[in-house]
Amino acid sequence: MNVGGLINKPTPLSISMQAYTRLFNHQTFLKTEQALFVQNFEDKRGDREIDNIFGIFERVSELRDHGIDRLEEQLEGTTGSLTRNLGEADELINRILISCETESLNATAESEKMREKERELFSHELQNWKDSIDQNYRKQEKLLVEKYKPLS
């Protein structure tokens, strides 16, 4: 700086500050590098996304034009056998269900018959027991009447 005709000479402090700033202050360099990195990343990402979109579009077009027909042809053979196997499985399941229902009804009917027989047997045993008690009562009554008849 030129003040009043005197030229300011750099002082050791100003020299060391300039050296420090050049050596250790990398803010401008880092900002520039960050901006370049972000720009390259966005360019590459954009290119990648465009490539992905075109790849998807290509694949969809290929499937639409050729893939669906081939897929239908491949599935026709297996679909028929699967349909047939599913029909057979459904038929077997229906048979099993019907047989289980029949067995259940038969078991219920047999159980009902057994309970009816047991009830009848119990009823007869109860009637026999009652008749036996009545007979013993009449017999005891008759003995008592005969025993005490002379007293009256």
Long-range contacts (C-beta under 8 A, 24 or more apart in sequence): none
